[in-house]
Amino acid sequence: MPWWAWLVAGCVLGILELLAPAFIFLGFAIGAVLTGLLLWSGLPPVTWMGDSLGWHLVVFAGLSILAWLALRGWVGVRKGQVKLWDRDINDN
């Protein structure tokens, strides 16, 4: 898979995040862009990845998880953001 396809996929996922802001597509977008940049740079992981789509997807998944965890730590849940329910909607 060519490096530019990963960059295009990252841009498409970034646009999806803008259209449906759920803070999920952003991690995937960053993972796809990082995978594309890794393939473009020709660093050593590219040699063992080869042309195997499976290895590309493994690297993409790993980078996406790391990006999501970094975003979660940076933006994350703020104190006092958790809602505690005192009563159930079905209570009369």
PyMOL Python script that loads the backbone (N, CA, C, O; Angstrom):
from pymol import cmd

cmd.read_pdbstr("""\
ATOM      1  N   MET A   1       0.847  -1.169   0.000  1.00  0.00           N
ATOM      2  CA  MET A   1       0.000   0.000   0.000  1.00  0.00           C
ATOM      3  C   MET A   1       0.898   1.239   0.000  1.00  0.00           C
ATOM      4  O   MET A   1       1.781   1.357   0.850  1.00  0.00           O
ATOM      5  N   PRO A   2       0.690   2.147  -0.923  1.00  0.00           N
ATOM      6  CA  PRO A   2       1.569   3.325  -0.997  1.00  0.00           C
ATOM      7  C   PRO A   2       1.370   4.272   0.177  1.00  0.00           C
ATOM      8  O   PRO A   2       0.310   4.293   0.802  1.00  0.00           O
ATOM      9  N   TRP A   3       2.395   5.050   0.464  1.00  0.00           N
ATOM     10  CA  TRP A   3       2.379   5.948   1.617  1.00  0.00           C
ATOM     11  C   TRP A   3       1.305   7.021   1.473  1.00  0.00           C
ATOM     12  O   TRP A   3       0.702   7.437   2.462  1.00  0.00           O
ATOM     13  N   TRP A   4       1.070   7.465   0.252  1.00  0.00           N
ATOM     14  CA  TRP A   4       0.106   8.542   0.056  1.00  0.00           C
ATOM     15  C   TRP A   4      -1.325   8.078   0.341  1.00  0.00           C
ATOM     16  O   TRP A   4      -2.176   8.893   0.698  1.00  0.00           O
ATOM     17  N   ALA A   5      -1.597   6.783   0.188  1.00  0.00           N
ATOM     18  CA  ALA A   5      -2.937   6.273   0.496  1.00  0.00           C
ATOM     19  C   ALA A   5      -3.230   6.402   1.990  1.00  0.00           C
ATOM     20  O   ALA A   5      -4.361   6.692   2.380  1.00  0.00           O
ATOM     21  N   TRP A   6      -2.221   6.187   2.816  1.00  0.00           N
ATOM     22  CA  TRP A   6      -2.400   6.346   4.264  1.00  0.00           C
ATOM     23  C   TRP A   6      -2.631   7.808   4.624  1.00  0.00           C
ATOM     24  O   TRP A   6      -3.422   8.113   5.517  1.00  0.00           O
ATOM     25  N   LEU A   7      -1.939   8.716   3.927  1.00  0.00           N
ATOM     26  CA  LEU A   7      -2.143  10.141   4.197  1.00  0.00           C
ATOM     27  C   LEU A   7      -3.542  10.583   3.778  1.00  0.00           C
ATOM     28  O   LEU A   7      -4.182  11.367   4.478  1.00  0.00           O
ATOM     29  N   VAL A   8      -4.014  10.085   2.646  1.00  0.00           N
ATOM     30  CA  VAL A   8      -5.372  10.398   2.201  1.00  0.00           C
ATOM     31  C   VAL A   8      -6.387   9.828   3.190  1.00  0.00           C
ATOM     32  O   VAL A   8      -7.366  10.492   3.530  1.00  0.00           O
ATOM     33  N   ALA A   9      -6.154   8.595   3.650  1.00  0.00           N
ATOM     34  CA  ALA A   9      -7.064   7.987   4.629  1.00  0.00           C
ATOM     35  C   ALA A   9      -7.079   8.800   5.928  1.00  0.00           C
ATOM     36  O   ALA A   9      -8.130   8.962   6.547  1.00  0.00           O
ATOM     37  N   GLY A  10      -5.917   9.311   6.337  1.00  0.00           N
ATOM     38  CA  GLY A  10      -5.854  10.142   7.532  1.00  0.00           C
ATOM     39  C   GLY A  10      -6.632  11.439   7.363  1.00  0.00           C
ATOM     40  O   GLY A  10      -7.298  11.893   8.293  1.00  0.00           O
ATOM     41  N   CYS A  11      -6.549  12.037   6.172  1.00  0.00           N
ATOM     42  CA  CYS A  11      -7.315  13.265   5.909  1.00  0.00           C
ATOM     43  C   CYS A  11      -8.818  12.986   5.901  1.00  0.00           C
ATOM     44  O   CYS A  11      -9.601  13.778   6.425  1.00  0.00           O
ATOM     45  N   VAL A  12      -9.216  11.869   5.312  1.00  0.00           N
ATOM     46  CA  VAL A  12     -10.639  11.510   5.279  1.00  0.00           C
ATOM     47  C   VAL A  12     -11.149  11.263   6.695  1.00  0.00           C
ATOM     48  O   VAL A  12     -12.248  11.696   7.043  1.00  0.00           O
ATOM     49  N   LEU A  13     -10.368  10.576   7.505  1.00  0.00           N
ATOM     50  CA  LEU A  13     -10.774  10.335   8.891  1.00  0.00           C
ATOM     51  C   LEU A  13     -10.808  11.636   9.694  1.00  0.00           C
ATOM     52  O   LEU A  13     -11.647  11.797  10.580  1.00  0.00           O
ATOM     53  N   GLY A  14      -9.905  12.556   9.389  1.00  0.00           N
ATOM     54  CA  GLY A  14      -9.934  13.860  10.049  1.00  0.00           C
ATOM     55  C   GLY A  14     -11.186  14.648   9.680  1.00  0.00           C
ATOM     56  O   GLY A  14     -11.769  15.327  10.526  1.00  0.00           O
ATOM     57  N   ILE A  15     -11.600  14.558   8.416  1.00  0.00           N
ATOM     58  CA  ILE A  15     -12.831  15.219   7.985  1.00  0.00           C
ATOM     59  C   ILE A  15     -14.036  14.576   8.654  1.00  0.00           C
ATOM     60  O   ILE A  15     -14.976  15.272   9.039  1.00  0.00           O
ATOM     61  N   LEU A  16     -14.019  13.245   8.799  1.00  0.00           N
ATOM     62  CA  LEU A  16     -15.103  12.571   9.514  1.00  0.00           C
ATOM     63  C   LEU A  16     -15.196  13.043  10.958  1.00  0.00           C
ATOM     64  O   LEU A  16     -16.291  13.177  11.502  1.00  0.00           O
ATOM     65  N   GLU A  17     -14.055  13.293  11.572  1.00  0.00           N
ATOM     66  CA  GLU A  17     -14.054  13.792  12.950  1.00  0.00           C
ATOM     67  C   GLU A  17     -14.678  15.186  13.019  1.00  0.00           C
ATOM     68  O   GLU A  17     -15.355  15.520  13.992  1.00  0.00           O
ATOM     69  N   LEU A  18     -14.449  15.992  11.991  1.00  0.00           N
ATOM     70  CA  LEU A  18     -15.067  17.318  11.973  1.00  0.00           C
ATOM     71  C   LEU A  18     -16.571  17.231  11.774  1.00  0.00           C
ATOM     72  O   LEU A  18     -17.321  18.024  12.344  1.00  0.00           O
ATOM     73  N   LEU A  19     -17.018  16.272  10.967  1.00  0.00           N
ATOM     74  CA  LEU A  19     -18.445  16.134  10.693  1.00  0.00           C
ATOM     75  C   LEU A  19     -19.201  15.469  11.841  1.00  0.00           C
ATOM     76  O   LEU A  19     -20.346  15.823  12.119  1.00  0.00           O
ATOM     77  N   ALA A  20     -18.573  14.526  12.494  1.00  0.00           N
ATOM     78  CA  ALA A  20     -19.199  13.809  13.610  1.00  0.00           C
ATOM     79  C   ALA A  20     -18.238  13.829  14.793  1.00  0.00           C
ATOM     80  O   ALA A  20     -17.544  12.841  15.035  1.00  0.00           O
ATOM     81  N   PRO A  21     -18.183  14.934  15.534  1.00  0.00           N
ATOM     82  CA  PRO A  21     -17.193  15.056  16.606  1.00  0.00           C
ATOM     83  C   PRO A  21     -17.465  14.103  17.758  1.00  0.00           C
ATOM     84  O   PRO A  21     -18.226  14.411  18.676  1.00  0.00           O
ATOM     85  N   ALA A  22     -16.842  12.962  17.694  1.00  0.00           N
ATOM     86  CA  ALA A  22     -17.016  11.960  18.744  1.00  0.00           C
ATOM     87  C   ALA A  22     -15.696  11.642  19.425  1.00  0.00           C
ATOM     88  O   ALA A  22     -15.651  10.794  20.316  1.00  0.00           O
ATOM     89  N   PHE A  23     -14.605  12.316  19.015  1.00  0.00           N
ATOM     90  CA  PHE A  23     -13.277  12.120  19.581  1.00  0.00           C
ATOM     91  C   PHE A  23     -12.771  10.696  19.372  1.00  0.00           C
ATOM     92  O   PHE A  23     -11.919  10.224  20.124  1.00  0.00           O
ATOM     93  N   ILE A  24     -13.295  10.007  18.350  1.00  0.00           N
ATOM     94  CA  ILE A  24     -12.844   8.656  18.047  1.00  0.00           C
ATOM     95  C   ILE A  24     -12.034   8.650  16.753  1.00  0.00           C
ATOM     96  O   ILE A  24     -10.964   8.044  16.683  1.00  0.00           O
ATOM     97  N   PHE A  25     -12.552   9.327  15.735  1.00  0.00           N
ATOM     98  CA  PHE A  25     -11.883   9.323  14.440  1.00  0.00           C
ATOM     99  C   PHE A  25     -10.539  10.041  14.470  1.00  0.00           C
ATOM    100  O   PHE A  25      -9.685   9.780  13.622  1.00  0.00           O
ATOM    101  N   LEU A  26     -10.337  10.934  15.423  1.00  0.00           N
ATOM    102  CA  LEU A  26      -9.098  11.698  15.483  1.00  0.00           C
ATOM    103  C   LEU A  26      -7.896  10.798  15.759  1.00  0.00           C
ATOM    104  O   LEU A  26      -6.838  10.984  15.157  1.00  0.00           O
ATOM    105  N   GLY A  27      -8.042   9.836  16.649  1.00  0.00           N
ATOM    106  CA  GLY A  27      -6.955   8.891  16.912  1.00  0.00           C
ATOM    107  C   GLY A  27      -6.628   8.053  15.696  1.00  0.00           C
ATOM    108  O   GLY A  27      -5.460   7.792  15.410  1.00  0.00           O
ATOM    109  N   PHE A  28      -7.674   7.624  14.967  1.00  0.00           N
ATOM    110  CA  PHE A  28      -7.453   6.864  13.746  1.00  0.00           C
ATOM    111  C   PHE A  28      -6.799   7.724  12.676  1.00  0.00           C
ATOM    112  O   PHE A  28      -5.942   7.246  11.932  1.00  0.00           O
ATOM    113  N   ALA A  29      -7.196   8.990  12.592  1.00  0.00           N
ATOM    114  CA  ALA A  29      -6.613   9.899  11.609  1.00  0.00           C
ATOM    115  C   ALA A  29      -5.127  10.111  11.877  1.00  0.00           C
ATOM    116  O   ALA A  29      -4.312  10.078  10.955  1.00  0.00           O
ATOM    117  N   ILE A  30      -4.784  10.326  13.131  1.00  0.00           N
ATOM    118  CA  ILE A  30      -3.379  10.509  13.491  1.00  0.00           C
ATOM    119  C   ILE A  30      -2.594   9.234  13.222  1.00  0.00           C
ATOM    120  O   ILE A  30      -1.466   9.300  12.734  1.00  0.00           O
ATOM    121  N   GLY A  31      -3.168   8.076  13.532  1.00  0.00           N
ATOM    122  CA  GLY A  31      -2.501   6.800  13.258  1.00  0.00           C
ATOM    123  C   GLY A  31      -2.260   6.582  11.772  1.00  0.00           C
ATOM    124  O   GLY A  31      -1.200   6.096  11.380  1.00  0.00           O
ATOM    125  N   ALA A  32      -3.238   6.939  10.938  1.00  0.00           N
ATOM    126  CA  ALA A  32      -3.079   6.776   9.489  1.00  0.00           C
ATOM    127  C   ALA A  32      -2.016   7.722   8.944  1.00  0.00           C
ATOM    128  O   ALA A  32      -1.202   7.329   8.109  1.00  0.00           O
ATOM    129  N   VAL A  33      -2.022   8.968   9.416  1.00  0.00           N
ATOM    130  CA  VAL A  33      -1.014   9.923   8.954  1.00  0.00           C
ATOM    131  C   VAL A  33       0.376   9.491   9.410  1.00  0.00           C
ATOM    132  O   VAL A  33       1.329   9.577   8.636  1.00  0.00           O
ATOM    133  N   LEU A  34       0.508   9.033  10.642  1.00  0.00           N
ATOM    134  CA  LEU A  34       1.812   8.562  11.122  1.00  0.00           C
ATOM    135  C   LEU A  34       2.281   7.325  10.358  1.00  0.00           C
ATOM    136  O   LEU A  34       3.474   7.183  10.090  1.00  0.00           O
ATOM    137  N   THR A  35       1.364   6.437  10.008  1.00  0.00           N
ATOM    138  CA  THR A  35       1.727   5.269   9.205  1.00  0.00           C
ATOM    139  C   THR A  35       2.208   5.700   7.830  1.00  0.00           C
ATOM    140  O   THR A  35       3.203   5.177   7.329  1.00  0.00           O
ATOM    141  N   GLY A  36       1.507   6.657   7.211  1.00  0.00           N
ATOM    142  CA  GLY A  36       1.931   7.171   5.913  1.00  0.00           C
ATOM    143  C   GLY A  36       3.285   7.847   5.980  1.00  0.00           C
ATOM    144  O   GLY A  36       4.116   7.659   5.092  1.00  0.00           O
ATOM    145  N   LEU A  37       3.517   8.634   7.024  1.00  0.00           N
ATOM    146  CA  LEU A  37       4.817   9.296   7.175  1.00  0.00           C
ATOM    147  C   LEU A  37       5.929   8.292   7.440  1.00  0.00           C
ATOM    148  O   LEU A  37       7.057   8.474   6.982  1.00  0.00           O
ATOM    149  N   LEU A  38       5.615   7.237   8.177  1.00  0.00           N
ATOM    150  CA  LEU A  38       6.599   6.185   8.435  1.00  0.00           C
ATOM    151  C   LEU A  38       6.982   5.478   7.136  1.00  0.00           C
ATOM    152  O   LEU A  38       8.160   5.217   6.891  1.00  0.00           O
ATOM    153  N   LEU A  39       5.987   5.171   6.308  1.00  0.00           N
ATOM    154  CA  LEU A  39       6.269   4.541   5.015  1.00  0.00           C
ATOM    155  C   LEU A  39       7.035   5.479   4.097  1.00  0.00           C
ATOM    156  O   LEU A  39       7.930   5.042   3.374  1.00  0.00           O
ATOM    157  N   TRP A  40       6.695   6.757   4.116  1.00  0.00           N
ATOM    158  CA  TRP A  40       7.361   7.731   3.266  1.00  0.00           C
ATOM    159  C   TRP A  40       8.819   7.920   3.665  1.00  0.00           C
ATOM    160  O   TRP A  40       9.686   8.088   2.807  1.00  0.00           O
ATOM    161  N   SER A  41       9.093   7.891   4.982  1.00  0.00           N
ATOM    162  CA  SER A  41      10.445   8.150   5.471  1.00  0.00           C
ATOM    163  C   SER A  41      11.401   7.000   5.186  1.00  0.00           C
ATOM    164  O   SER A  41      12.604   7.219   5.044  1.00  0.00           O
ATOM    165  N   GLY A  42      10.883   5.780   5.101  1.00  0.00           N
ATOM    166  CA  GLY A  42      11.743   4.632   4.828  1.00  0.00           C
ATOM    167  C   GLY A  42      12.549   4.181   6.032  1.00  0.00           C
ATOM    168  O   GLY A  42      13.587   3.541   5.865  1.00  0.00           O
ATOM    169  N   LEU A  43      12.106   4.492   7.230  1.00  0.00           N
ATOM    170  CA  LEU A  43      12.797   4.061   8.442  1.00  0.00           C
ATOM    171  C   LEU A  43      12.785   2.540   8.554  1.00  0.00           C
ATOM    172  O   LEU A  43      12.012   1.888   7.852  1.00  0.00           O
ATOM    173  N   PRO A  44      13.616   1.955   9.415  1.00  0.00           N
ATOM    174  CA  PRO A  44      13.733   0.494   9.501  1.00  0.00           C
ATOM    175  C   PRO A  44      12.441  -0.304   9.661  1.00  0.00           C
ATOM    176  O   PRO A  44      12.378  -1.406   9.117  1.00  0.00           O
ATOM    177  N   PRO A  45      11.396   0.168  10.369  1.00  0.00           N
ATOM    178  CA  PRO A  45      10.188  -0.660  10.424  1.00  0.00           C
ATOM    179  C   PRO A  45       9.568  -0.931   9.056  1.00  0.00           C
ATOM    180  O   PRO A  45       8.840  -1.909   8.889  1.00  0.00           O
ATOM    181  N   VAL A  46       9.850  -0.071   8.077  1.00  0.00           N
ATOM    182  CA  VAL A  46       9.279  -0.252   6.747  1.00  0.00           C
ATOM    183  C   VAL A  46       9.822  -1.518   6.092  1.00  0.00           C
ATOM    184  O   VAL A  46       9.114  -2.162   5.319  1.00  0.00           O
ATOM    185  N   THR A  47      11.068  -1.882   6.390  1.00  0.00           N
ATOM    186  CA  THR A  47      11.664  -3.060   5.763  1.00  0.00           C
ATOM    187  C   THR A  47      10.982  -4.345   6.207  1.00  0.00           C
ATOM    188  O   THR A  47      10.771  -5.238   5.385  1.00  0.00           O
ATOM    189  N   TRP A  48      10.630  -4.465   7.483  1.00  0.00           N
ATOM    190  CA  TRP A  48       9.958  -5.701   7.915  1.00  0.00           C
ATOM    191  C   TRP A  48       8.468  -5.664   7.640  1.00  0.00           C
ATOM    192  O   TRP A  48       7.816  -6.709   7.639  1.00  0.00           O
ATOM    193  N   MET A  49       7.909  -4.464   7.402  1.00  0.00           N
ATOM    194  CA  MET A  49       6.500  -4.393   7.026  1.00  0.00           C
ATOM    195  C   MET A  49       6.305  -4.853   5.589  1.00  0.00           C
ATOM    196  O   MET A  49       5.312  -5.508   5.274  1.00  0.00           O
ATOM    197  N   GLY A  50       7.243  -4.516   4.722  1.00  0.00           N
ATOM    198  CA  GLY A  50       7.155  -4.919   3.324  1.00  0.00           C
ATOM    199  C   GLY A  50       5.881  -4.426   2.663  1.00  0.00           C
ATOM    200  O   GLY A  50       5.414  -3.321   2.937  1.00  0.00           O
ATOM    201  N   ASP A  51       5.322  -5.256   1.788  1.00  0.00           N
ATOM    202  CA  ASP A  51       4.080  -4.924   1.099  1.00  0.00           C
ATOM    203  C   ASP A  51       2.884  -5.635   1.720  1.00  0.00           C
ATOM    204  O   ASP A  51       1.807  -5.672   1.125  1.00  0.00           O
ATOM    205  N   SER A  52       3.062  -6.193   2.898  1.00  0.00           N
ATOM    206  CA  SER A  52       1.999  -6.932   3.560  1.00  0.00           C
ATOM    207  C   SER A  52       0.980  -5.979   4.180  1.00  0.00           C
ATOM    208  O   SER A  52       1.312  -5.184   5.060  1.00  0.00           O
ATOM    209  N   LEU A  53      -0.253  -6.069   3.715  1.00  0.00           N
ATOM    210  CA  LEU A  53      -1.312  -5.228   4.264  1.00  0.00           C
ATOM    211  C   LEU A  53      -1.547  -5.535   5.740  1.00  0.00           C
ATOM    212  O   LEU A  53      -1.893  -4.642   6.514  1.00  0.00           O
ATOM    213  N   GLY A  54      -1.362  -6.783   6.128  1.00  0.00           N
ATOM    214  CA  GLY A  54      -1.553  -7.174   7.527  1.00  0.00           C
ATOM    215  C   GLY A  54      -0.618  -6.422   8.462  1.00  0.00           C
ATOM    216  O   GLY A  54      -1.049  -5.929   9.504  1.00  0.00           O
ATOM    217  N   TRP A  55       0.655  -6.327   8.102  1.00  0.00           N
ATOM    218  CA  TRP A  55       1.614  -5.609   8.944  1.00  0.00           C
ATOM    219  C   TRP A  55       1.340  -4.112   8.938  1.00  0.00           C
ATOM    220  O   TRP A  55       1.528  -3.437   9.950  1.00  0.00           O
ATOM    221  N   HIS A  56       0.899  -3.596   7.802  1.00  0.00           N
ATOM    222  CA  HIS A  56       0.544  -2.178   7.747  1.00  0.00           C
ATOM    223  C   HIS A  56      -0.616  -1.888   8.697  1.00  0.00           C
ATOM    224  O   HIS A  56      -0.620  -0.868   9.387  1.00  0.00           O
ATOM    225  N   LEU A  57      -1.598  -2.788   8.730  1.00  0.00           N
ATOM    226  CA  LEU A  57      -2.740  -2.600   9.620  1.00  0.00           C
ATOM    227  C   LEU A  57      -2.345  -2.739  11.087  1.00  0.00           C
ATOM    228  O   LEU A  57      -2.896  -2.051  11.946  1.00  0.00           O
ATOM    229  N   VAL A  58      -1.390  -3.627  11.380  1.00  0.00           N
ATOM    230  CA  VAL A  58      -0.911  -3.773  12.760  1.00  0.00           C
ATOM    231  C   VAL A  58      -0.214  -2.498  13.218  1.00  0.00           C
ATOM    232  O   VAL A  58      -0.441  -2.028  14.333  1.00  0.00           O
ATOM    233  N   VAL A  59       0.636  -1.937  12.357  1.00  0.00           N
ATOM    234  CA  VAL A  59       1.324  -0.686  12.694  1.00  0.00           C
ATOM    235  C   VAL A  59       0.312   0.445  12.830  1.00  0.00           C
ATOM    236  O   VAL A  59       0.404   1.261  13.747  1.00  0.00           O
ATOM    237  N   PHE A  60      -0.658   0.491  11.912  1.00  0.00           N
ATOM    238  CA  PHE A  60      -1.713   1.511  11.981  1.00  0.00           C
ATOM    239  C   PHE A  60      -2.502   1.396  13.285  1.00  0.00           C
ATOM    240  O   PHE A  60      -2.784   2.408  13.927  1.00  0.00           O
ATOM    241  N   ALA A  61      -2.856   0.182  13.676  1.00  0.00           N
ATOM    242  CA  ALA A  61      -3.611  -0.016  14.911  1.00  0.00           C
ATOM    243  C   ALA A  61      -2.795   0.407  16.125  1.00  0.00           C
ATOM    244  O   ALA A  61      -3.313   1.072  17.022  1.00  0.00           O
ATOM    245  N   GLY A  62      -1.530   0.028  16.155  1.00  0.00           N
ATOM    246  CA  GLY A  62      -0.681   0.411  17.282  1.00  0.00           C
ATOM    247  C   GLY A  62      -0.498   1.913  17.396  1.00  0.00           C
ATOM    248  O   GLY A  62      -0.586   2.474  18.489  1.00  0.00           O
ATOM    249  N   LEU A  63      -0.243   2.569  16.263  1.00  0.00           N
ATOM    250  CA  LEU A  63      -0.083   4.020  16.283  1.00  0.00           C
ATOM    251  C   LEU A  63      -1.392   4.730  16.629  1.00  0.00           C
ATOM    252  O   LEU A  63      -1.381   5.773  17.283  1.00  0.00           O
ATOM    253  N   SER A  64      -2.515   4.164  16.190  1.00  0.00           N
ATOM    254  CA  SER A  64      -3.818   4.761  16.506  1.00  0.00           C
ATOM    255  C   SER A  64      -4.114   4.667  17.993  1.00  0.00           C
ATOM    256  O   SER A  64      -4.624   5.618  18.585  1.00  0.00           O
ATOM    257  N   ILE A  65      -3.802   3.536  18.600  1.00  0.00           N
ATOM    258  CA  ILE A  65      -4.021   3.377  20.039  1.00  0.00           C
ATOM    259  C   ILE A  65      -3.129   4.335  20.827  1.00  0.00           C
ATOM    260  O   ILE A  65      -3.578   4.961  21.788  1.00  0.00           O
ATOM    261  N   LEU A  66      -1.866   4.446  20.415  1.00  0.00           N
ATOM    262  CA  LEU A  66      -0.970   5.374  21.099  1.00  0.00           C
ATOM    263  C   LEU A  66      -1.447   6.817  20.944  1.00  0.00           C
ATOM    264  O   LEU A  66      -1.387   7.598  21.893  1.00  0.00           O
ATOM    265  N   ALA A  67      -1.918   7.169  19.753  1.00  0.00           N
ATOM    266  CA  ALA A  67      -2.427   8.527  19.531  1.00  0.00           C
ATOM    267  C   ALA A  67      -3.673   8.774  20.372  1.00  0.00           C
ATOM    268  O   ALA A  67      -3.819   9.844  20.963  1.00  0.00           O
ATOM    269  N   TRP A  68      -4.573   7.795  20.433  1.00  0.00           N
ATOM    270  CA  TRP A  68      -5.786   7.964  21.225  1.00  0.00           C
ATOM    271  C   TRP A  68      -5.463   8.104  22.706  1.00  0.00           C
ATOM    272  O   TRP A  68      -6.051   8.937  23.396  1.00  0.00           O
ATOM    273  N   LEU A  69      -4.522   7.286  23.201  1.00  0.00           N
ATOM    274  CA  LEU A  69      -4.134   7.382  24.612  1.00  0.00           C
ATOM    275  C   LEU A  69      -3.474   8.723  24.910  1.00  0.00           C
ATOM    276  O   LEU A  69      -3.704   9.307  25.969  1.00  0.00           O
ATOM    277  N   ALA A  70      -2.655   9.216  23.984  1.00  0.00           N
ATOM    278  CA  ALA A  70      -2.024  10.523  24.177  1.00  0.00           C
ATOM    279  C   ALA A  70      -3.076  11.625  24.183  1.00  0.00           C
ATOM    280  O   ALA A  70      -3.016  12.534  25.010  1.00  0.00           O
ATOM    281  N   LEU A  71      -4.033  11.552  23.273  1.00  0.00           N
ATOM    282  CA  LEU A  71      -5.103  12.546  23.248  1.00  0.00           C
ATOM    283  C   LEU A  71      -5.967  12.466  24.501  1.00  0.00           C
ATOM    284  O   LEU A  71      -6.394  13.487  25.038  1.00  0.00           O
ATOM    285  N   ARG A  72      -6.217  11.254  24.955  1.00  0.00           N
ATOM    286  CA  ARG A  72      -7.024  11.064  26.162  1.00  0.00           C
ATOM    287  C   ARG A  72      -6.316  11.656  27.381  1.00  0.00           C
ATOM    288  O   ARG A  72      -6.949  12.258  28.248  1.00  0.00           O
ATOM    289  N   GLY A  73      -4.990  11.478  27.433  1.00  0.00           N
ATOM    290  CA  GLY A  73      -4.232  12.060  28.537  1.00  0.00           C
ATOM    291  C   GLY A  73      -4.143  13.565  28.447  1.00  0.00           C
ATOM    292  O   GLY A  73      -4.120  14.248  29.471  1.00  0.00           O
ATOM    293  N   TRP A  74      -4.094  14.098  27.228  1.00  0.00           N
ATOM    294  CA  TRP A  74      -3.967  15.536  27.037  1.00  0.00           C
ATOM    295  C   TRP A  74      -5.304  16.242  27.241  1.00  0.00           C
ATOM    296  O   TRP A  74      -5.386  17.218  27.986  1.00  0.00           O
ATOM    297  N   VAL A  75      -6.353  15.748  26.578  1.00  0.00           N
ATOM    298  CA  VAL A  75      -7.666  16.364  26.677  1.00  0.00           C
ATOM    299  C   VAL A  75      -8.446  15.741  27.824  1.00  0.00           C
ATOM    300  O   VAL A  75      -8.933  16.438  28.714  1.00  0.00           O
ATOM    301  N   GLY A  76      -8.556  14.419  27.790  1.00  0.00           N
ATOM    302  CA  GLY A  76      -9.104  13.598  28.851  1.00  0.00           C
ATOM    303  C   GLY A  76     -10.382  14.040  29.538  1.00  0.00           C
ATOM    304  O   GLY A  76     -11.019  15.016  29.141  1.00  0.00           O
ATOM    305  N   VAL A  77     -10.736  13.312  30.560  1.00  0.00           N
ATOM    306  CA  VAL A  77     -11.904  13.614  31.383  1.00  0.00           C
ATOM    307  C   VAL A  77     -11.452  14.558  32.485  1.00  0.00           C
ATOM    308  O   VAL A  77     -10.488  14.284  33.200  1.00  0.00           O
ATOM    309  N   ARG A  78     -12.140  15.641  32.608  1.00  0.00           N
ATOM    310  CA  ARG A  78     -11.794  16.621  33.630  1.00  0.00           C
ATOM    311  C   ARG A  78     -12.517  16.301  34.947  1.00  0.00           C
ATOM    312  O   ARG A  78     -13.553  15.638  34.952  1.00  0.00           O
ATOM    313  N   LYS A  79     -11.967  16.772  36.030  1.00  0.00           N
ATOM    314  CA  LYS A  79     -12.599  16.544  37.330  1.00  0.00           C
ATOM    315  C   LYS A  79     -13.953  17.222  37.362  1.00  0.00           C
ATOM    316  O   LYS A  79     -14.117  18.333  36.858  1.00  0.00           O
ATOM    317  N   GLY A  80     -14.913  16.552  37.952  1.00  0.00           N
ATOM    318  CA  GLY A  80     -16.256  17.089  38.046  1.00  0.00           C
ATOM    319  C   GLY A  80     -17.095  16.867  36.794  1.00  0.00           C
ATOM    320  O   GLY A  80     -18.228  17.343  36.713  1.00  0.00           O
ATOM    321  N   GLN A  81     -16.548  16.148  35.818  1.00  0.00           N
ATOM    322  CA  GLN A  81     -17.269  15.915  34.577  1.00  0.00           C
ATOM    323  C   GLN A  81     -18.188  14.696  34.674  1.00  0.00           C
ATOM    324  O   GLN A  81     -19.051  14.503  33.818  1.00  0.00           O
ATOM    325  N   VAL A  82     -18.012  13.897  35.683  1.00  0.00           N
ATOM    326  CA  VAL A  82     -18.797  12.686  35.840  1.00  0.00           C
ATOM    327  C   VAL A  82     -20.141  13.039  36.463  1.00  0.00           C
ATOM    328  O   VAL A  82     -20.199  13.781  37.443  1.00  0.00           O
ATOM    329  N   LYS A  83     -21.206  12.514  35.902  1.00  0.00           N
ATOM    330  CA  LYS A  83     -22.561  12.774  36.397  1.00  0.00           C
ATOM    331  C   LYS A  83     -22.992  11.616  37.283  1.00  0.00           C
ATOM    332  O   LYS A  83     -22.961  10.462  36.854  1.00  0.00           O
ATOM    333  N   LEU A  84     -23.391  11.908  38.504  1.00  0.00           N
ATOM    334  CA  LEU A  84     -23.910  10.897  39.425  1.00  0.00           C
ATOM    335  C   LEU A  84     -25.428  11.034  39.467  1.00  0.00           C
ATOM    336  O   LEU A  84     -25.959  12.121  39.696  1.00  0.00           O
ATOM    337  N   TRP A  85     -26.110   9.929  39.244  1.00  0.00           N
ATOM    338  CA  TRP A  85     -27.578   9.929  39.234  1.00  0.00           C
ATOM    339  C   TRP A  85     -28.061   9.536  40.624  1.00  0.00           C
ATOM    340  O   TRP A  85     -27.629   8.535  41.197  1.00  0.00           O
ATOM    341  N   ASP A  86     -28.980  10.362  41.154  1.00  0.00           N
ATOM    342  CA  ASP A  86     -29.528  10.094  42.475  1.00  0.00           C
ATOM    343  C   ASP A  86     -30.796   9.254  42.415  1.00  0.00           C
ATOM    344  O   ASP A  86     -31.113   8.526  43.355  1.00  0.00           O
ATOM    345  N   ARG A  87     -31.510   9.358  41.317  1.00  0.00           N
ATOM    346  CA  ARG A  87     -32.739   8.583  41.205  1.00  0.00           C
ATOM    347  C   ARG A  87     -32.902   8.077  39.785  1.00  0.00           C
ATOM    348  O   ARG A  87     -32.337   8.625  38.838  1.00  0.00           O
ATOM    349  N   ASP A  88     -33.675   7.036  39.662  1.00  0.00           N
ATOM    350  CA  ASP A  88     -33.929   6.417  38.374  1.00  0.00           C
ATOM    351  C   ASP A  88     -35.126   7.071  37.720  1.00  0.00           C
ATOM    352  O   ASP A  88     -36.022   7.563  38.406  1.00  0.00           O
ATOM    353  N   ILE A  89     -35.149   7.080  36.396  1.00  0.00           N
ATOM    354  CA  ILE A  89     -36.268   7.683  35.662  1.00  0.00           C
ATOM    355  C   ILE A  89     -37.563   6.896  35.880  1.00  0.00           C
ATOM    356  O   ILE A  89     -38.656   7.438  35.712  1.00  0.00           O
ATOM    357  N   ASN A  90     -37.440   5.636  36.249  1.00  0.00           N
ATOM    358  CA  ASN A  90     -38.620   4.791  36.449  1.00  0.00           C
ATOM    359  C   ASN A  90     -39.176   4.868  37.872  1.00  0.00           C
ATOM    360  O   ASN A  90     -40.231   4.299  38.152  1.00  0.00           O
ATOM    361  N   ASP A  91     -38.484   5.558  38.764  1.00  0.00           N
ATOM    362  CA  ASP A  91     -38.990   5.709  40.130  1.00  0.00           C
ATOM    363  C   ASP A  91     -40.211   6.651  40.111  1.00  0.00           C
ATOM    364  O   ASP A  91     -40.197   7.694  39.458  1.00  0.00           O
ATOM    365  N   ASN A  92     -41.258   6.255  40.837  1.00  0.00           N
ATOM    366  CA  ASN A  92     -42.459   7.105  40.910  1.00  0.00           C
ATOM    367  C   ASN A  92     -42.509   7.882  42.165  1.00  0.00           C
ATOM    368  O   ASN A  92     -43.452   8.643  42.382  1.00  0.00           O
TER     369      ASN A  92
END
""", "prot")
cmd.dss("prot")
cmd.show_as("cartoon", "prot")
cmd.util.cbc("prot")
cmd.orient("prot")
